[in-house]
């Protein structure tokens, strides 16, 4: 029996090395190559200074501390996009920001909309009004963004990409209240507004395809915690055809494509897979077990421990949450472990250490 298990493991890990770098683990996951352990992608954790000091034994947090921490925590891939709301020019609604970072440095009370009402939205043409950029300059910016990420974290797979891909762009432009008002009053005109926006966004994907980035992160918050907030048929008419256009540029250039959305996008997993992505990034509300069962041998996926368990649970609660995730993903070659909705700075340090301990214990293949 032991010889049989050893033979099966050798077959599973063929082409991999037990002394691989974190970057090599990340690329193996993207290429669906089984390795001897599950590696990690964690969000916001580098802002948790007390945790970084505890793990590394360093008294100050700087880039060396962060790199040391990432290596100790088996972080094989970092999450990054380049195209945020600043590319929208003056057409950005201010929604304020609750306290999240250590010391509440990100708290912001600035709330104001750049559109008066739904009539102004429906008469606005994003393709005509939003800024258009020189393609060579966008390629340069994407390449520079890649270089910056690789310089900061040379031992991980690094990404560049778009944050305001479709729905997230409309959220930035309109804010939630006006967005939902427009969608509720006239979903067809709202869809036409989105269509004009996605035509504008294509400039970034043409440039991404010509950039040197091997891995592209596509972020779009298409749902919220309860799922879709517009009729699912609307997404299939307006959102996913735009994704297919975008991704055609990237596929032709041989890029690996990772998709991220907050909230519960379970009902759209098949739609997103059909658009041509290589890996899913998901929060705990999306059904990771469904992804593993249907796409676990053809796609990667990242997630999806619940941060609330780390914030509020005890050691055994954290153990069970890690076990849950590993039991779902461990036998899938493209699985990367993560706390699916961030590890903020107010997470107890001991809880983070238990989480890391259990990831290493249950992540062995």
DODOLUM-268560 format. One record per residue (C-alpha): residue number from 1; residue in three letters; z, y, x. Coordinates in steps of 0.2 Angstrom, whole numbers, always signed. Last residue first. Layout:
<sites>
NUM/ALA/Z/Y/X;
...
</sites>
This chain:
<sites>
365/UNK/-4/+83/-3;
364/UNK/+11/+94/+1;
363/UNK/+13/+109/-11;
362/UNK/+29/+102/-19;
361/UNK/+40/+105/-4;
360/UNK/+31/+121/+3;
359/UNK/+30/+129/-14;
358/UNK/+48/+124/-17;
357/UNK/+55/+133/-1;
356/UNK/+44/+148/-5;
355/UNK/+51/+149/-23;
354/UNK/+69/+147/-16;
353/UNK/+66/+161/-4;
352/UNK/+60/+172/-18;
351/UNK/+75/+168/-29;
350/UNK/+86/+172/-14;
349/UNK/+78/+189/-12;
348/UNK/+81/+194/-30;
347/UNK/+65/+201/-38;
346/UNK/+67/+220/-39;
345/UNK/+52/+223/-26;
344/UNK/+39/+215/-38;
343/UNK/+33/+198/-35;
342/UNK/+16/+198/-45;
341/UNK/+10/+192/-62;
340/UNK/+3/+175/-58;
339/UNK/+16/+170/-44;
338/UNK/+3/+161/-34;
337/UNK/-3/+144/-28;
336/UNK/-21/+141/-23;
335/UNK/-31/+127/-31;
334/UNK/-49/+124/-25;
333/UNK/-46/+105/-20;
332/UNK/-38/+100/-37;
331/UNK/-25/+87/-35;
330/UNK/-11/+100/-32;
329/UNK/-16/+111/-47;
328/UNK/-7/+105/-63;
327/UNK/+8/+96/-54;
326/UNK/+9/+111/-42;
325/UNK/+11/+123/-57;
324/UNK/+24/+113/-66;
323/UNK/+33/+109/-50;
322/UNK/+34/+128/-46;
321/UNK/+41/+132/-63;
320/UNK/+54/+117/-62;
319/UNK/+60/+123/-45;
318/UNK/+62/+141/-51;
317/UNK/+72/+135/-66;
316/UNK/+83/+124/-54;
315/UNK/+87/+139/-42;
314/UNK/+91/+151/-57;
313/UNK/+80/+161/-68;
312/UNK/+79/+180/-72;
311/UNK/+67/+188/-59;
310/UNK/+60/+172/-52;
309/UNK/+57/+165/-69;
308/UNK/+50/+181/-76;
307/UNK/+37/+180/-62;
306/UNK/+29/+166/-71;
305/UNK/+20/+154/-59;
304/UNK/+1/+154/-61;
303/UNK/-9/+154/-51;
302/UNK/-26/+154/-42;
301/UNK/-41/+144/-47;
300/UNK/-56/+135/-38;
299/UNK/-71/+128/-47;
298/UNK/-80/+112/-48;
297/UNK/-67/+98/-46;
296/UNK/-54/+107/-56;
295/UNK/-66/+114/-69;
294/UNK/-62/+104/-85;
293/UNK/-44/+97/-82;
292/UNK/-38/+111/-70;
291/UNK/-45/+125/-81;
290/UNK/-36/+118/-96;
289/UNK/-20/+115/-86;
288/UNK/-21/+134/-81;
287/UNK/-20/+140/-99;
286/UNK/-19/+159/-97;
285/UNK/-2/+166/-101;
284/UNK/+5/+163/-83;
283/UNK/-8/+175/-76;
282/UNK/-24/+170/-69;
281/UNK/-36/+171/-55;
280/UNK/-52/+160/-57;
279/UNK/-63/+154/-44;
278/UNK/-82/+152/-41;
277/UNK/-89/+163/-54;
276/UNK/-106/+159/-62;
275/UNK/-107/+167/-79;
274/UNK/-104/+150/-87;
273/UNK/-87/+150/-79;
272/UNK/-82/+166/-88;
271/UNK/-89/+159/-105;
270/UNK/-79/+143/-103;
269/UNK/-63/+152/-99;
268/UNK/-65/+164/-113;
267/UNK/-53/+157/-126;
266/UNK/-40/+155/-112;
265/UNK/-41/+174/-107;
264/UNK/-22/+177/-109;
263/UNK/-17/+193/-100;
262/UNK/-23/+200/-83;
261/UNK/-40/+196/-78;
260/UNK/-47/+191/-61;
259/UNK/-63/+183/-56;
258/UNK/-68/+176/-39;
257/UNK/-86/+176/-32;
256/UNK/-92/+167/-16;
255/UNK/-107/+177/-10;
254/UNK/-124/+168/-6;
253/UNK/-135/+184/-8;
252/UNK/-144/+178/-23;
251/UNK/-127/+173/-31;
250/UNK/-121/+191/-29;
249/UNK/-136/+199/-37;
248/UNK/-135/+187/-51;
247/UNK/-117/+191/-53;
246/UNK/-119/+208/-60;
245/UNK/-132/+202/-73;
244/UNK/-122/+188/-79;
243/UNK/-106/+199/-80;
242/UNK/-116/+211/-91;
241/UNK/-121/+196/-102;
240/UNK/-102/+192/-103;
239/UNK/-96/+209/-109;
238/UNK/-108/+214/-123;
237/UNK/-113/+200/-135;
236/UNK/-100/+187/-130;
235/UNK/-86/+200/-129;
234/UNK/-91/+206/-147;
233/UNK/-91/+188/-153;
232/UNK/-73/+187/-148;
231/UNK/-68/+200/-160;
230/UNK/-58/+214/-151;
229/UNK/-40/+213/-144;
228/UNK/-43/+196/-136;
227/UNK/-28/+186/-130;
226/UNK/-10/+189/-135;
225/UNK/-5/+195/-117;
224/UNK/-20/+207/-116;
223/UNK/-38/+204/-114;
222/UNK/-53/+210/-104;
221/UNK/-44/+216/-89;
220/UNK/-58/+216/-77;
219/UNK/-57/+212/-58;
218/UNK/-72/+204/-49;
217/UNK/-66/+200/-31;
216/UNK/-81/+196/-19;
215/UNK/-80/+184/-4;
214/UNK/-93/+184/+10;
213/UNK/-93/+203/+12;
212/UNK/-107/+209/+24;
211/UNK/-114/+221/+11;
210/UNK/-131/+218/+3;
209/UNK/-125/+209/-13;
208/UNK/-111/+222/-14;
207/UNK/-123/+236/-14;
206/UNK/-133/+229/-29;
205/UNK/-116/+225/-37;
204/UNK/-110/+243/-35;
203/UNK/-126/+250/-43;
202/UNK/-124/+238/-58;
201/UNK/-109/+248/-64;
200/UNK/-120/+262/-72;
199/UNK/-129/+248/-83;
198/UNK/-112/+242/-87;
197/UNK/-107/+259/-94;
196/UNK/-122/+260/-105;
195/UNK/-118/+243/-112;
194/UNK/-100/+248/-115;
193/UNK/-105/+263/-125;
192/UNK/-117/+252/-135;
191/UNK/-102/+240/-138;
190/UNK/-92/+255/-145;
189/UNK/-107/+259/-156;
188/UNK/-106/+241/-162;
187/UNK/-87/+240/-164;
186/UNK/-86/+256/-175;
185/UNK/-69/+262/-181;
184/UNK/-59/+248/-173;
183/UNK/-67/+248/-156;
182/UNK/-66/+267/-155;
181/UNK/-48/+267/-160;
180/UNK/-44/+254/-148;
179/UNK/-51/+263/-134;
178/UNK/-43/+280/-139;
177/UNK/-26/+272/-139;
176/UNK/-28/+262/-123;
175/UNK/-35/+275/-111;
174/UNK/-52/+282/-113;
173/UNK/-60/+282/-95;
172/UNK/-48/+270/-86;
171/UNK/-48/+258/-101;
170/UNK/-67/+259/-101;
169/UNK/-68/+254/-83;
168/UNK/-56/+240/-86;
167/UNK/-67/+233/-100;
166/UNK/-82/+233/-88;
165/UNK/-80/+231/-69;
164/UNK/-67/+244/-65;
163/UNK/-59/+234/-51;
162/UNK/-74/+230/-41;
161/UNK/-76/+221/-25;
160/UNK/-68/+217/-8;
159/UNK/-60/+202/-2;
158/UNK/-50/+195/+13;
157/UNK/-48/+177/+18;
156/UNK/-32/+177/+29;
155/UNK/-28/+177/+47;
154/UNK/-36/+193/+52;
153/UNK/-25/+203/+40;
152/UNK/-25/+222/+44;
151/UNK/-41/+221/+54;
150/UNK/-49/+210/+42;
149/UNK/-45/+221/+27;
148/UNK/-51/+237/+36;
147/UNK/-67/+229/+41;
146/UNK/-70/+223/+23;
145/UNK/-67/+241/+17;
144/UNK/-79/+247/+30;
143/UNK/-92/+235/+25;
142/UNK/-90/+240/+6;
141/UNK/-91/+259/+11;
140/UNK/-107/+256/+22;
139/UNK/-115/+247/+7;
138/UNK/-110/+261/-4;
137/UNK/-117/+274/+8;
136/UNK/-134/+264/+9;
135/UNK/-135/+263/-10;
134/UNK/-133/+282/-13;
133/UNK/-121/+285/-27;
132/UNK/-123/+289/-45;
131/UNK/-109/+299/-53;
130/UNK/-105/+296/-72;
129/UNK/-115/+307/-85;
128/UNK/-132/+298/-87;
127/UNK/-126/+280/-86;
126/UNK/-110/+284/-95;
125/UNK/-119/+292/-110;
124/UNK/-106/+301/-121;
123/UNK/-110/+303/-140;
122/UNK/-99/+288/-145;
121/UNK/-85/+295/-134;
120/UNK/-86/+313/-142;
119/UNK/-86/+305/-159;
118/UNK/-71/+294/-155;
117/UNK/-60/+309/-151;
116/UNK/-56/+323/-138;
115/UNK/-61/+314/-122;
114/UNK/-53/+317/-105;
113/UNK/-36/+310/-111;
112/UNK/-19/+316/-104;
111/UNK/-3/+308/-99;
110/UNK/+5/+313/-82;
109/UNK/+23/+306/-83;
108/UNK/+21/+296/-66;
107/UNK/+33/+284/-58;
106/UNK/+25/+276/-43;
105/UNK/+39/+280/-30;
104/UNK/+51/+271/-42;
103/UNK/+62/+267/-27;
102/UNK/+53/+251/-24;
101/UNK/+37/+250/-34;
100/UNK/+36/+247/-53;
99/UNK/+42/+262/-62;
98/UNK/+31/+266/-77;
97/UNK/+14/+275/-74;
96/UNK/+6/+289/-83;
95/UNK/-10/+286/-94;
94/UNK/-21/+299/-86;
93/UNK/-39/+297/-93;
92/UNK/-53/+297/-80;
91/UNK/-70/+305/-83;
90/UNK/-69/+318/-68;
89/UNK/-78/+307/-56;
88/UNK/-78/+288/-61;
87/UNK/-78/+282/-43;
86/UNK/-60/+288/-42;
85/UNK/-56/+275/-55;
84/UNK/-57/+260/-43;
83/UNK/-71/+252/-33;
82/UNK/-63/+244/-17;
81/UNK/-55/+228/-23;
80/UNK/-42/+217/-14;
79/UNK/-32/+201/-16;
78/UNK/-27/+192/+0;
77/UNK/-30/+174/+4;
76/UNK/-22/+161/+15;
75/UNK/-4/+166/+12;
74/UNK/+6/+151/+20;
73/UNK/+23/+161/+18;
72/UNK/+27/+161/+37;
71/UNK/+9/+168/+40;
70/UNK/+11/+181/+27;
69/UNK/+28/+186/+34;
68/UNK/+22/+188/+52;
67/UNK/+7/+199/+46;
66/UNK/+18/+210/+36;
65/UNK/+31/+212/+50;
64/UNK/+16/+217/+62;
63/UNK/+10/+229/+49;
62/UNK/+27/+238/+48;
61/UNK/+44/+234/+40;
60/UNK/+59/+237/+51;
59/UNK/+74/+226/+56;
58/UNK/+64/+210/+58;
57/UNK/+71/+193/+54;
56/UNK/+54/+188/+47;
55/UNK/+60/+181/+31;
54/UNK/+75/+192/+28;
53/UNK/+65/+208/+33;
52/UNK/+50/+204/+22;
51/UNK/+62/+200/+7;
50/UNK/+71/+217/+9;
49/UNK/+54/+226/+10;
48/UNK/+47/+219/-6;
47/UNK/+31/+230/-5;
46/UNK/+22/+215/+4;
45/UNK/+25/+205/-11;
44/UNK/+14/+215/-22;
43/UNK/+3/+200/-26;
42/UNK/+4/+182/-18;
41/UNK/-10/+171/-13;
40/UNK/-5/+154/-7;
39/UNK/-9/+138/+2;
38/UNK/-8/+120/-5;
37/UNK/-6/+107/+8;
36/UNK/-16/+93/+17;
35/UNK/-33/+100/+13;
34/UNK/-46/+95/+0;
33/UNK/-62/+105/+2;
32/UNK/-68/+114/-14;
31/UNK/-77/+128/-4;
30/UNK/-66/+141/-10;
29/UNK/-51/+130/-6;
28/UNK/-58/+127/+12;
27/UNK/-60/+145/+14;
26/UNK/-42/+149/+10;
25/UNK/-36/+135/+22;
24/UNK/-47/+141/+36;
23/UNK/-39/+158/+34;
22/UNK/-22/+151/+34;
21/UNK/-26/+143/+51;
20/UNK/-29/+124/+52;
19/UNK/-18/+113/+62;
18/UNK/-18/+98/+49;
17/UNK/-37/+99/+51;
16/UNK/-50/+97/+37;
15/UNK/-67/+88/+37;
14/UNK/-60/+73/+28;
13/UNK/-44/+78/+19;
12/UNK/-47/+68/+4;
11/UNK/-54/+53/+13;
10/UNK/-39/+53/+26;
9/UNK/-27/+54/+11;
8/UNK/-36/+39/+3;
7/UNK/-34/+29/+19;
6/UNK/-16/+34/+21;
5/UNK/-12/+28/+3;
4/UNK/-21/+12/+6;
3/UNK/-12/+9/+23;
2/UNK/+4/+12/+14;
1/UNK/+0/+0/+0;
</sites>
